[in-house]
Amino acid sequence: MINLGEAKKVTFKTLLENNIKDYQFEGLSLLSKILELDTKTVITENNIEISLEQKNLIEKITKKRIEGMPLAYLTKEKLFFNERFYVDKNVLIPRHETEELIDCFFSLIEKENLKNKRILDIGTGSGIIPIICKKKFPKANIFTLDKSNNAIKIAKKNANEKEVEINFIHSEIIKANINEIDYVISNPPYIKTEMLSKLSNEVNFEPKLALDGGEDGLNIIRDIFLWEKNTNKNNAKKIIIEIDENITSEVKQLANYFYPKMSIEIIKDLAEKDRIIAITE
């Protein structure tokens, strides 16, 4: 039997030796989750006894981490917009770039009267975007869509935990019957298929469905524009979509084709990379 102090030393050392950059933070996160202790206790206490079963579990989970499985999938949670959300291998892990997407969306619509307006999030994943939108604009009607039933289940779980009312739709956007949508926000799959093999080992643990944008990276974005034209009858006043810098020119050309009379802007993220396309009246 070992104590918590010894478990910390071994876990930190193992993560550090295997090039885990934030080895202390990740070690504390793993130990906190496995031992069901708050982070403060894990940091300050050393003499808590660790059972053989717990020791074996720590070693098993740590091994998975050094093999590349993302921390969020091991702890089953991700901090996003200062809130914790449940995530697992069925959904993309929320990233800082998507926080920037939401901030951009809010800055564009916060001065408008959102009462009874209909906001649609496309490709909800863990449900972070619609949940945060509902908290920000409680009088708006929030709809969210995903073609993965497993993702919808996780998004519903998060919405229930956050006690917000969201309208969930299990469908591909091109087949969705929903209309009269006033605002669209989306973090769709936008990576070109040929680029998937070049992604980091950690990203390869995430669902390809949430990453693969097709040969040109535009498959889902093109479907969004087609749905908005044919089903939503170009009702959306603002369409905000996260993109990859490698498809900037193509997505802008596509947007100009579908929205010749609207303002189209490419917005950079904090790393000065093209990250968002904003289509507005």
LOBAMI-883695 format. One record per residue: residue in three letters; z negated, y, x negated of N, C-alpha, C in turn. Coordinates in steps of 0.02 Angstrom, whole numbers, padded with zeros to 5 digits, always signed. Each point is the difference from the previous one (the first is absolute). Layout:
REM LOBAMI-883695
ALAZYXZYXZYX ...
REM end
This chain:
REM LOBAMI-883695
MET+00000-00060-00042+00000+00060+00042+00000+00062-00044 ILE+00038+00051+00020+00002+00063-00037-00022+00056+00046 ASN-00010+00060-00029-00018+00057+00041+00059+00048+00005 LEU-00009+00052+00040+00054+00047+00013+00022+00036-00064 GLY-00048+00017-00043+00017+00034-00062+00048-00041-00042 GLU-00014-00065-00005+00043-00044-00038+00068-00008+00033 ALA+00000-00003+00065+00064-00007+00037+00044+00062-00011 LYS-00032+00059-00001+00039+00061-00013+00031-00001-00069 LYS-00038-00019-00050+00025-00001-00069+00060-00047-00006 VAL-00007-00059+00028+00054-00050-00005+00062+00023+00038 THR-00010+00026+00059+00057+00022+00042+00036+00059-00033 PHE-00037+00050-00023+00030+00058-00032+00039-00021-00062 LYS-00030-00043-00040+00032-00023-00063+00065-00038+00015 THR-00002-00043+00050+00060-00039+00018+00056+00046+00023 LEU-00016+00048+00043+00051+00046+00026+00028+00044-00056 LEU-00044+00025-00043+00022+00043-00056+00046-00038-00047 GLU-00018-00061-00017+00040-00040-00046+00068-00019+00029 ASN+00006+00005+00065+00063-00016+00033+00037+00062+00025 ASN-00017+00056-00033+00037+00063+00010-00004+00029+00071 ILE-00056-00011+00033-00011+00033+00064-00027+00070-00016 LYS+00039+00050+00014-00015+00069-00021-00068+00024+00024 ASP-00012-00003+00064-00063+00023+00029-00048-00059+00007 TYR-00013-00033-00055-00038-00063+00002-00070+00008+00028 GLN-00033+00057-00013-00068+00008+00026+00000+00010+00075 PHE+00044+00044+00024+00005+00012+00072+00020-00065+00037 GLU+00049-00035-00028+00023-00061+00033-00053-00054-00002 GLY-00035-00005-00057-00054-00049-00005-00055+00013+00050 LEU-00019+00063+00007-00051+00018+00049+00023-00014+00071 SER+00063+00014+00014+00028-00013+00067-00001-00074+00016 LEU+00020-00041-00048+00002-00072+00012-00071-00028+00009 LEU-00046+00021-00042-00068-00026+00004-00033+00023+00065 SER+00012+00062+00020-00028+00026+00062+00024-00041+00060 LYS+00064-00016+00000+00029-00038+00056-00025-00072+00000 ILE+00001-00032-00058-00019-00070-00004-00074-00011+00015 LEU-00043+00045-00026-00072-00007+00008-00027+00034+00063 GLU+00045+00035+00035-00019+00036+00061-00057+00050-00014 LEU+00010+00038-00053-00047+00052-00020+00038+00067-00001 ASP-00035+00055+00014+00032+00065-00005+00011+00016-00074 THR+00049+00043-00013+00019+00015-00070-00058+00029-00040 LYS-00041+00041+00032-00057+00030-00035-00048-00054-00026 THR-00013-00050+00040-00044-00055-00021+00030-00038-00058 VAL+00066-00013+00003+00033-00036-00054-00004+00040-00065 ILE+00005+00066+00005-00003+00043-00060-00070+00002-00030 THR-00050+00007+00043-00068+00015-00025-00043-00062-00012 GLU+00015-00055+00033-00043-00059-00006+00029-00051-00049 ASN-00044-00032-00037+00022-00051-00048-00034-00068+00011 ASN-00057+00000+00032-00041-00061+00002+00010-00043+00062 ILE+00046+00021+00044+00014-00041+00060+00031-00066-00022 GLU-00028-00054+00024+00025-00066-00020+00066-00017+00034 ILE+00045-00030-00039+00065-00021+00025+00001-00076+00004 SER+00014-00027+00058+00001-00073+00007+00061-00030-00034 LEU-00001-00065-00011+00057-00033-00032+00062+00007+00043 GLU-00008-00004+00066+00057+00008+00045+00029+00070-00006 GLN-00043+00051-00004+00024+00069-00008+00034+00009-00068 LYS-00029-00029-00051+00029+00004-00067+00070-00030-00002 ASN+00008-00057+00031+00066-00032+00003+00050+00042+00038 LEU-00023+00032+00054+00044+00042+00041+00021+00062-00040 ILE-00047+00029-00037+00016+00058-00042+00054-00019-00050 GLU-00007-00057-00032+00049-00023-00049+00068-00013+00032 LYS-00001-00029+00060+00062-00015+00035+00038+00063+00020 ILE-00036+00049+00027+00031+00062+00022+00023+00041-00060 THR-00040+00002-00052+00019+00037-00061+00064-00030-00030 LYS+00006-00066+00001+00060-00033-00025+00062+00022+00040 LYS-00008+00003+00066+00056+00022+00042+00021+00072-00018 ARG-00051+00041-00014+00016+00070-00018+00039+00005-00065 ILE-00020-00038-00051+00035+00005-00064+00068-00034+00003 GLU+00011-00041+00051+00066-00029+00011+00046+00047+00036 GLY-00027+00058+00022+00042+00052+00030-00012+00016+00072 MET-00040-00041+00035-00012+00015+00071-00035+00067+00005 PRO+00025+00046+00041-00029+00067+00006-00073-00001+00023 LEU-00038+00046-00025-00071+00006+00018-00009+00004+00076 ALA+00042+00038+00033-00007+00011+00073+00004-00066+00038 TYR+00043-00046-00023+00006-00064+00035-00061-00044-00013 LEU-00033+00010-00056-00059-00040-00016-00062+00025+00036 THR-00004+00066+00008-00058+00029+00035+00012+00009+00074 LYS+00064-00008+00020+00021+00007+00071-00011+00071+00026 GLU+00005+00049-00044-00007+00069+00023+00034+00049-00048 LYS+00017+00059+00027+00030+00052-00041-00025+00068+00025 LEU-00022+00042-00047-00022+00067+00017+00062+00044+00007 PHE+00007+00033+00057+00059+00041+00015-00023+00058+00044 PHE+00017+00061-00020-00022+00059+00037-00076-00001+00008 ASN-00035-00022-00052-00073-00004-00002-00030-00047+00052 GLU+00041-00047+00023-00025-00050+00047+00021-00069-00024 ARG-00041-00051+00017+00016-00068-00021+00039-00036+00056 PHE+00054-00032-00020+00041-00037+00047+00006-00073-00023 TYR+00002-00045+00048+00011-00070-00016+00073-00011-00019 VAL+00010-00037-00055+00068-00020-00020-00002-00072-00024 ASP+00057-00033+00006+00008-00066-00032+00073-00008-00019 LYS+00018-00061-00021+00067-00011-00028+00056+00010+00050 ASN-00016+00009+00064+00052+00009+00051+00024+00072+00006 VAL-00034+00046-00035+00019+00070+00005+00003+00032-00069 LEU+00040+00053-00004+00005+00039-00061-00067+00035-00013 ILE-00018+00005-00063-00062+00035-00017+00013+00075+00002 PRO-00039+00038+00039+00010+00072+00005-00004+00034-00069 ARG+00044+00048-00011+00003+00035-00064-00007+00075+00010 HIS-00016+00033-00056-00010+00073+00003+00061+00037+00026 GLU+00060-00025-00017+00061+00033+00023+00003+00005+00076 THR-00028-00050+00034+00000+00002+00073-00052+00050+00027 GLU-00052+00013-00039-00046+00054+00019+00039+00066-00002 GLU+00043+00008-00049+00041+00060-00005+00048+00005+00059 LEU+00027-00057+00021+00044-00002+00058-00036+00026+00062 ILE-00061-00024+00010-00040+00021+00058-00017+00074-00005 ASP-00020+00023-00059-00016+00071-00009+00061+00043+00016 CYS+00058-00021-00021+00062+00037+00014+00013+00002+00075 PHE-00008-00057+00033+00010-00004+00072-00048+00047+00037 PHE-00063-00001-00020-00050+00043+00032+00017+00074-00009 SER+00022+00018-00060+00015+00070-00014+00058+00026+00042 LEU+00045-00047+00018+00058+00020+00039-00013+00005+00075 ILE-00052-00035+00025-00010-00001+00073-00068+00027+00023 GLU-00045+00016-00047-00068+00017+00021-00005+00064+00042 LYS+00049+00045-00005-00001+00062+00039+00031-00009+00069 GLU+00026-00059+00013+00032-00012+00065-00050-00030+00049 ASN+00014+00008+00063-00043-00028+00052+00018-00074+00008 LEU-00044-00043-00023+00014-00072+00000-00025-00036+00063 LYS-00029+00036+00047-00026-00032+00060+00056-00037+00037 ASN-00010-00065+00010+00047-00044+00034+00066-00010-00036 LYS+00006+00026-00061+00061-00012-00039-00001-00072-00025 ARG+00059-00028-00012+00006-00070-00020+00021-00005-00073 ILE-00045-00029-00040+00012-00009-00072+00012-00074-00012 LEU+00054-00016-00037+00014-00070-00016-00002-00011-00076 ASP-00041-00049-00020-00001-00023-00069+00040-00064-00004 ILE+00046-00004-00047+00044-00058-00005-00016-00040-00062 GLY-00018-00064+00009-00019-00043-00055-00074+00010-00016 THR-00042-00016+00047-00071+00020-00004-00040-00035-00054 GLY+00017-00063-00017-00040-00035-00050-00072-00006+00023 SER-00046+00026-00039-00072-00004+00016-00022+00050+00052 GLY+00045+00043+00023-00017+00047+00054-00030+00065-00023 ILE+00003+00014-00065-00033+00061-00025+00030+00064+00028 ILE+00067+00003+00004+00032+00062+00022-00017+00017+00072 PRO+00010-00046+00048-00015+00018+00069-00074+00013+00012 ILE-00044-00036-00035-00072+00011+00009-00020+00070-00023 ILE+00026+00020-00058-00017+00066-00026+00031+00055+00043 CYS+00060-00013+00025+00032+00048+00046-00040+00008+00064 LYS-00025-00055+00027-00039+00004+00062-00065+00037-00011 LYS-00031-00009-00057-00062+00036-00015+00013+00075-00008 LYS+00057+00016-00029+00018+00070-00011+00022+00034+00065 PHE+00037-00037+00041+00027+00028+00063-00020-00046+00058 PRO-00062+00002+00021-00025-00047+00051+00035+00007+00068 LYS+00030+00057+00013+00033+00011+00065+00073-00023+00000 ALA+00025-00020-00058+00069-00025-00004+00001-00074+00018 ASN+00057-00023+00022+00010-00071+00014+00032-00032-00061 ILE-00036-00046-00031+00023-00030-00062+00028-00069+00012 PHE+00062-00011-00022+00032-00065+00004+00013-00024-00072 THR-00003-00065-00009+00015-00027-00066+00035-00067+00006 LEU+00044-00013-00047+00045-00057+00006+00003-00039-00066 ASP+00006-00066+00005+00012-00041-00058+00033-00065+00023 LYS+00046-00026-00041+00033-00063+00019-00041-00060-00022 SER-00053+00011-00039-00045-00054-00020-00058-00005+00048 ASN-00006-00056+00034-00055-00010+00046-00067-00002-00036 ASN-00001-00026-00061-00061-00001-00040-00023+00070-00017 ALA+00047+00044-00015-00017+00070-00014-00029+00033+00062 ILE+00030-00012+00057-00026+00028+00063-00072-00022+00011 LYS-00015-00062-00013-00069-00025+00009-00049+00037-00045 ILE+00020+00013-00062-00044+00035-00047-00007+00073+00021 ALA+00054+00031+00021-00003+00069+00023-00046+00007+00060 LYS+00005-00048+00046-00044+00001+00059-00073-00008-00021 LYS-00013-00043-00048-00068-00010-00026-00027+00066-00027 ASN+00040+00035-00039-00023+00064-00028-00009+00053+00054 ALA+00044+00001+00049-00006+00048+00054-00063-00012+00040 ASN-00016-00063+00012-00061-00017+00037-00062+00021-00039 GLU+00001-00012-00065-00058+00019-00042-00009+00076-00003 LYS+00056+00036+00002-00003+00073-00003-00007+00031+00071 GLU+00002-00043+00050-00009+00021+00070+00050+00054+00021 VAL+00064-00014-00013+00053+00044+00022+00050-00039+00042 GLU+00031+00035+00047+00047-00032+00045+00072+00011-00024 ILE+00032-00055-00018+00068+00002-00025+00043-00046+00044 ASN+00062+00019+00011+00047-00042+00037+00041-00041-00051 PHE-00011-00065-00001+00033-00043-00049+00063-00033+00028 ILE+00052-00002-00042+00064-00031+00020+00021-00050-00053 HIS+00011-00062+00020+00024-00051-00046+00075-00005+00007 SER+00036+00032-00046+00073+00002+00006+00030+00030-00063 GLU+00064-00014-00011+00038+00037-00049+00019+00066+00032 ILE+00004+00053-00040+00014+00066+00029+00069+00001+00034 ILE+00049-00033-00028+00067+00002+00030+00002-00032+00068 LYS-00049-00045+00014-00002-00034+00065-00053+00029+00047 ALA-00037+00049-00023-00055+00027+00039+00026+00042+00059 ASN-00031-00009+00057+00022+00036+00060-00038+00067+00010 ILE-00047+00014-00042-00040+00060+00009+00043+00063-00010 ASN-00012+00050+00042+00037+00062-00005-00045+00059+00016 GLU+00029+00059+00007-00037+00062+00013-00052+00012-00054 ILE+00016-00019-00061-00044+00012-00057+00013+00070-00027 ASP-00054+00037-00011+00006+00070-00023-00002+00006-00076 TYR-00038-00045-00032-00007+00004-00073+00002-00071-00029 VAL+00033-00007-00057+00005-00065-00033-00027+00006-00071 ILE-00041-00048-00019-00024-00005-00068+00007-00073-00022 SER+00021-00010-00062+00010-00070-00022-00005-00007-00075 ASN-00031-00055-00021+00004-00023-00069+00035-00067+00002 PRO+00067+00001+00003+00038-00062+00010+00013-00036-00067 PRO+00024-00062+00002+00024-00031-00061+00059+00041-00027 TYR-00002+00021-00063+00054+00041-00026+00022-00018-00071 ILE-00025-00056-00026+00019-00021-00067+00064-00041+00004 LYS+00048+00015-00044+00062-00039-00001-00016-00072-00020 THR+00034-00047+00032-00014-00071-00011+00003-00018-00074 GLU+00049+00027-00036+00008-00017-00071-00059+00024-00042 MET-00038+00048+00025-00057+00027-00038-00064-00039+00010 LEU-00002-00045+00050-00061-00036+00015-00024-00042-00059 SER+00047-00029-00035-00018-00044-00057-00029+00040-00058 LYS+00008+00065+00001-00025+00042-00054-00068+00031+00015 LEU-00027-00015+00058-00065+00027+00019-00056-00034-00040 SER-00057+00032-00002-00057-00027-00037-00024-00065+00031 ASN-00037-00038-00039-00026-00064+00023-00044+00009+00062 GLU-00039+00053+00001-00045+00012+00058+00040+00012+00063 VAL+00053+00040-00004+00040+00016+00059+00033-00062+00027 ASN+00014-00048-00043+00032-00062+00022-00044-00042+00045 PHE-00064+00016+00004-00045-00034+00046+00005+00029+00071 GLU+00031+00058+00006+00004+00034+00065+00061-00026+00039 PRO-00002+00006+00066+00054-00029+00042+00067+00033-00013 LYS+00050-00040-00015+00068+00026-00013+00027+00037+00061 LEU-00021-00022+00058+00022+00031+00062-00015+00075+00001 ALA-00055+00019-00033-00021+00070+00000+00029+00039-00059 LEU+00038-00034-00043+00026+00032-00060+00077+00004-00001 ASP+00032-00053+00023+00072-00008-00008+00039+00043+00049 GLY+00033+00051-00027+00041+00044+00042+00072-00020+00004 GLY+00017-00059-00026+00069-00023+00002+00038+00022-00063 GLU+00064-00015-00001+00042+00012-00059-00002+00073-00022 ASP+00001+00046+00048+00000+00071-00019-00067+00034+00012 GLY-00050-00039+00023-00066+00029+00012-00006+00037+00066 LEU+00055+00000+00039+00002+00042+00060-00001-00040+00066 ASN-00007-00065-00004+00006-00041+00061-00043+00025+00058 ILE-00064+00009-00013-00046+00019+00054+00008+00075+00016 ILE+00011+00040-00050+00009+00072+00012+00062+00011+00043 ARG+00052-00036-00014+00061+00004+00041-00014-00022+00072 ASP-00039-00053+00008-00018-00023+00067-00043+00052+00037 ILE-00042+00034-00037-00041+00053+00032+00045+00054+00028 PHE+00048+00022-00039+00046+00052+00023+00042-00024+00059 LEU+00022-00063-00003+00040-00027+00056-00041-00005+00064 TRP-00063-00024-00007-00044-00002+00059-00012+00070+00027 GLU-00011+00047-00044-00017+00068+00022+00060+00031+00036 LYS+00060-00017-00022+00059+00027+00033+00015-00036+00066 ASN-00001-00066-00001+00024-00038+00058-00053-00012+00053 THR-00062-00011-00021-00053-00015+00048-00045+00060+00014 ASN-00018+00036-00053-00043+00059+00010+00039+00062+00017 LYS+00066-00005-00002+00046+00055+00020-00014+00064-00040 ASN-00014-00010-00065-00013+00057-00045-00055+00046+00026 ASN-00051-00031+00030-00054+00040+00029-00051+00024-00052 ALA-00003-00034-00057-00051+00016-00050+00011+00068-00031 LYS-00053+00040+00000+00004+00067-00030-00008-00003-00075 LYS-00037-00050-00023-00012-00007-00071-00002-00074-00018 ILE+00033-00017-00055+00002-00069-00025-00020+00002-00074 ILE-00055-00032-00016-00026+00003-00068-00002-00072-00027 ILE+00036-00013-00055+00007-00067-00026-00013-00002-00075 GLU-00041-00049-00021-00011-00011-00071+00061-00035-00030 ILE+00021+00022-00060+00059-00029-00032-00014-00013-00073 ASP+00049-00030-00034-00003-00011-00072+00049+00048-00033 GLU-00017+00023-00059+00042+00049-00034+00069-00028-00017 ASN+00006-00066-00002+00065-00030-00016+00050+00001+00057 ILE-00023+00020+00060+00046+00002+00057+00006+00071+00029 THR-00023+00050-00037-00002+00068+00026+00068+00024+00026 SER+00051-00005-00042+00065+00027+00020+00029-00038+00060 GLU-00009-00066+00000+00026-00041+00055-00035+00015+00066 VAL-00067+00006-00002-00036+00012+00062+00013+00070+00026 LYS+00009+00048-00045+00015+00068+00022+00069+00003+00032 GLN+00048-00035-00029+00068-00003+00029-00002-00032+00069 LEU-00039-00053+00006-00007-00035+00064-00032+00046+00053 ALA-00052+00037-00021-00033+00046+00046+00046+00056+00021 ASN+00041+00025-00045+00047+00053+00017+00052-00024+00051 TYR+00018-00064-00005+00048-00028+00047-00030-00004+00071 PHE-00062-00023+00004-00032-00008+00066-00029+00065+00028 TYR-00018+00045-00045-00034+00062+00022+00033+00062-00031 PRO+00063+00012+00016+00037+00056-00031-00028+00069+00019 LYS-00036+00004+00055-00025+00065+00022-00075+00010-00014 MET-00031-00048-00034-00071+00005-00014-00011+00015-00074 SER-00059+00025-00015-00019+00016-00069-00021-00065-00035 ILE+00027-00012-00060-00015-00060-00037-00027+00019-00069 GLU-00060-00024-00015-00032+00019-00063-00028-00062-00035 ILE+00010-00002-00066-00029-00053-00041-00063+00030-00033 ILE-00056-00034+00009-00064+00025-00025-00025-00046-00056 LYS-00022+00029-00055-00024-00038-00057-00075-00016+00008 ASP-00020-00056-00031-00071-00017+00000-00035+00033-00059 LEU-00063-00016-00010-00039+00031-00054+00026-00018-00069 ALA+00037-00055-00004+00029-00021-00064+00069+00031-00010 GLU+00019+00047+00044+00064+00034-00004+00059-00047+00012 LYS-00011-00052+00040+00053-00046+00019+00020+00013+00072 ASP+00065-00005+00016+00021+00007+00070-00035-00055+00040 ARG-00037+00021+00053-00042-00048+00035+00008+00002+00076 ILE+00019+00058+00027+00002+00007+00073+00064+00035+00021 ILE+00029-00024+00055+00053+00039+00032-00027+00026+00066 ALA+00006+00065+00010-00024+00033+00060+00060+00027+00038 ILE+00008-00024+00062+00055+00023+00043-00032+00038+00058 THR+00014+00064+00004-00034+00042+00049+00049+00047+00036 GLU-00021+00022+00058+00041+00047+00038+00000+00068-00033 
REM end
